[in-house]
Amino acid sequence: MNEEVGCGSSTVAVVRWEAGAQQPTSDCVATEMPVALVYNGVSHVVMMATPADLEAFALGFSFTEGIISRVEEIFEIEVAAQPAGCEVSIRLSGERFAELQRRRRNLIGRTGCGLCGAESLEQAIRPLPTVPSERHFRRDAIEAALEGLSAQQPLQQQTGAVHAAAWVDSDGDIRLVREDVGRHNALDKLIGALLQEQTDNNGFLLVSSRASYEMVSKAVMAGCEMLVAISAPTSLAIELAQRSDLTLVGFARPGRYSIYTHPHRLLGE
């Protein structure tokens, strides 16, 4: 297998059965490996992730998990390949690192879980802020974004095994996309990239996955006013979106979707 840090896919040898015949060939698969986020020399979390856009991933994760509140609180991010995976070293401000130590969290994440490592029920569901209620979005902007998303997912087209998170402007044009084997990771990578580029908040998030509690939490922490998911939301995601004033849209398909919370932000054509 050919893998390296920064590469989202690998080439593997396979035997393909087709039209009654068997023959050796090759296939392109999504790269998945352990990625450790290390703050000021102390390992904090290991996520199974696609080893691409890892600086943005570290920045987005740090922001959506409340480890930082401003980009300036991270002084440096370094990515290094290791024999067992990849290590991302993040140098935090002293105040933020002291707060991180007080939280005493040591997560072990997988592609399907965003809450592993919480030490109590109270830690599992943290309080969220209320997002602003300043923007409205046209219904046809969702339609346009849905129609354009697949063309913006090169890794998914190659492998068929990754999720995407997209930032969509008020006209429905997709401005930025990030992909990963984990839906939470893809969203963190996107939010990190938005922070790096200092993109304004005049847009909404579109994800190619279901809308879980964790996805809603990250959207709210990023100050997003609308999250559109291609698949279903969970009950807790709806509850948290309602409480945080986030407009949550699920089962989004061209021509139909369901608005679960705060439909006032969606206008007619």
N, C-alpha and C positions, 0 to 999 in steps of 0.2 A: 504493500500500500504506500502511495506517495502522499505524505502529509507534511505541512509546514505551517508555522505561525503566520497568520495573515491570509491564509488560503482557506476559502470556505468549502472547498470540495476536494475529493480524493478520487483517483482512478484505481479501480479494483478489477481483478480477473474474475469472470463469471462463466458459467456454462448455461447457455440459453437454449430452451426447448421451444421450438416454433415450427408450425406447419409439419408436424410429424418428424422433425429432425432435431438432433442435439449437436450444438457446436460451441467451441470456446470463443469468447469475445471479451470485451471490457465494458465496464459500466462506471458512471459518474455518481458518487454518493456524497451526501453532506458530511462534512467533517464535524465530529463531536469529540471533545476532550475536556478533562478537568481544567478549569481556569480559577486560579487562586487570587483573591484580592487581598493584598497585604498592606495594612496601614501603619506607617512609621515602624516598619519592621515586624509587626505583629499580624499573623494571619487571622483574618476575620471571617471569610466565607470562601467556600469552594463551590463553584457552579459548573454543571455540565453545559458547555456552550460551544458555539462555532467560533474558532479563533481568528476572527476578523473584526475590525473596528473596535478593538479592545480598549483603546483610550477613551473613546466615546462611551463604551459600556461601563467602564469604571466611573466616569464622571456622572453618567445618568443614574447608575445604581446608588452612588453616594448621595445624589440629590433626592431621588425618590424615596430612599430609605431614611431621610432626615439626618444623615451623617454630616452633611453640609447644608447651608442655606444659601450660600453664594459661591460662584465659581472661584472667586479669589481665595477661598479658604483651602483650596488645594494648590500647593506650590509646585508639584512635579508629579508626572505619571510616567513610569518606565515599564515597558513590556519586555519580558525575557522568556525564551523557550527553555523548558526544563525536561529532563528525561521522562518524567511522568505526565507532563502536560505543559501548562503555561502559567507564568506568574506575573501579575500586574502589581507593581509597587507604587503606592500612592503616598506622597508626603503631605500630611495634613498640618494645619495650624495647631499650635500647642493647645489652645482652648478646645478645639473640636476633637482632638485626639483624647484629651482628658475626659470629655463627655462620652466619647465612644467607649472608653475603658469602663466608665461607670455603668454603661448599659449592659456590660457583661454578656454580650451575645456572641455565639459561635455557631453560625448557620452552616448546614451542609445541604446545598440545593441540588435539585434534579430538574429535568426539563418539565416535569409535570407538577412541581410543587414549589410554592413561594413562601410557605410558612414554616418549613422544617427548622427546628432549632429553637423555636419560641419556648421559653421556660415555664410559662403559665398561660392559663386561658386569658388573663388580662392583657398579656403581651401580644397575644395572637391578633387581636383587633384593636389597633391603635386609633386614637382620636384623629380625625382629619379636619383640615380647614374647610371653609366654605369658598367655592370658586366665585369669581365675579359674575355678574349677570349683565354684561354690557353689549354682547354681540348677538346677532341673529344670522341664521344661515338659510339660504334658499334650498328648497327640496331638490331642485335639479343639480345642486352642487354634489349631493350624495350620489346621485345617478352618474354624474360625470366621473367621479372618483372611482366608483365601482367598475365602470367600464374600462378605466385606464390602469387599474392596479396590476393586472397580470403582466402587462408589458413592462412594468417596473420591478419585476421579481426575477432577475436573471438566475439566481441560485436555485429558486424553486423550479424554474424551467429546466435547469440542468439535472436536478436531483429528485424533485417531487417530495422533499422531506423537511422543508423549513417553513417557518412562519414569517410574516412580514408585518411591520408597523409603518404607517405612512402619515406624513404631515400634509394636510390638504388646505389650500387657501380658500377664501370665501367664494371664489368662482368655480371651485371643484377641481382645480389643477393640482396635481400631486407635485409637491415641491421637494420632498425628501423621503427616502425609503431606507430602512435597514432590515436585514434578514438574520435569522438565527434558528437553530433547532428548537430553542425554547421561546415560547411566546413572550414571557416576561423579559427575557434577555433582549429580544428584538425591540421591545418597547423602551427598555433602558438605553439601548444603543441609539435609538432615534432621539430620545429626550436629551441624551448627552450630546449628540450632534447638533441639536437645536441650540443648546447652551453654548457650544463651541462657536457656532455661527451667529449667535445673538439674534436669532430669528424672533420677530414679534409674535404676539399671541393671536393674531387675526387669522385664525384657522381652526381646524379640528383634527382629531386623531381617527385614523381608520386602521383596524387590525384584522388580520386574516384568520383570527381564532375566535374562541368563545370569550365572553367578557366575565372573568372571574373577579372575586373581591380584589385580588392583587392588581389586576389591570386597572380597575376603577381607582384604587388607592394611588397608583403611580400617575394616572391621568390627573387626579385632583392635586397631588403634590406638585405637578408641573404647571398648575394653574390653567389647565385646559377646561373649556366650557362644554365640549361635546365629544363623546367617545362613540364611534360607530364600529360595531363588530359584525363580521360576516356570519358568525354562529350565535349561539344562545347566550344570554346572561344567566348567572346564578342568582338565587334568592338573596344572598348576602350582597352581591354586587348591586342589585336593584335597591336594597335598603340603604347601602352606603351612598349610592349616587343620589338618591332622594334626599338624604340628610345633608349632602355636600353641595346641593344645587347643580349637580352635573346632569346634563342631558345625555341619557343613555339610549342608544339605538341598537337593536339586535336583529338577527336574521336578515341582514341587509343583502338584498338582491336587486338587480335592475328591475324596476317596476314595483317593488314592494319592500317593506321593512316594518318593524314594530318599534314604536317609541314607548319606552318603559317609564321614563321620568322626565319631567320638565319639558313638555312639548312646545312651550311658548317660544323657544329659540328658533323653531323651524317655520319659515314663511313659505308662501306659495311660489309658483314659478316666477 
